[in-house]
Amino acid sequence: MFPIIYSEDFLKHKTGAFHPESPQRLSAIVKALKQVAWSDQLTWLAPTPVDQKTLDHLHSVHLSKYIQLVEAIAKGGGGKIDGDTPVSPESYDVALLAVSAWLDGIDQIIKYNEPAFVLARPPGHHATSHQGMGFCLFSNAAIAAYYALKQPKIKKVAILDWDVHHGNGTESIVQENPQIIYISLHQFPAYPGTGRRTDQGEHRNVLNIPLVPGSTLKEYQIAFEREIVPFLTNFSPDLLIVSAGYDANLADPLASIELLPQDYAVLTKYCLGITRRILFGLEGGYDLEALAQSVLATIKECLE
């Protein structure tokens, strides 16, 4: 059985009528997963309600001043962190629940040594310790990585970010820790303008692979085989977190990379060749059909 950590409460983060990071993203994925022929192989798990553990691990990564700002905007009726990043009245609570879901995902991976998928929003990889941006409020993957390192026998954590945009927030938070490596494939130039190949972290624990617009699965395969797989193998992580954005699809309106949904099965297979202890967590992906089919391709590969 493949665990999916999900709650309808994640639909309560409202971004506005025409915002690409909409609740419909999750609805499309859930509908596709419920209708697929192998739906009986999925286990749906509700995230643990937000508690002191959630807050403690949130505060271990984000400045209290910033967390209080998000809470204040939400309690004040909503507003924006920046031009792209809305906060609705329920966004703070939903973002906390997303953090809890990612922590649950780590617990699942450690307990069962098998992959799991966190189907949550808002996404997180652009959020720095002190600033939300790019649709992201809290840095879910970074929080999950630091949480994992506090668990017995977890000494090394890898984060692979295949979202089409560079995860500037995740990188900025984890690069100071030699027990974490961060790998990103992303379109360049593109938002947020970071992720140059020369940015390698103070411990040489960052691998940025900028890809030109129009890149296809072929370029991704070259990157995995020549750089990513050797980097991961050399590090030998105790678990792998995948910041699973699906906006590198040809159909996606926000970028110009030309992957197809089935290509994510290929990327997933590379990851499974490193370890089965993989937490996939949703980041971007804004064409609803391509997004849903890409998530299906990822999970089906894990079930093979």
Buried (B, 14 or more C-beta within 10 A) or exposed (E): EBBBBBBEBBBBBBBEEEBBBBBBBBBBBBEBBEEBEEEEEBEBBEBBEBEEEBBEBBEEBBEEEBBEBBBEBBEEEBBEBEEBBBBBBBBBBBBBBBBBBBBBBBBBBBEEEBBBBBBBBBBBBBBBBEBBBBBBBBBBBBBBBBBBBEBEEBEBBBBBBBBBBBBBBBBBBBBEBEBBBBBBBBBBEBBBEBBEEEBEBEEEBBBBBBBEEEBBBEBBBEBBEEBBBEBBEEBEBBBBBBBBBBBBBBBBEBBBBBBBBBBBBBBBEBBBEBBBBBBBBBBBBBBBEBBBBBBBBBBBBBEE
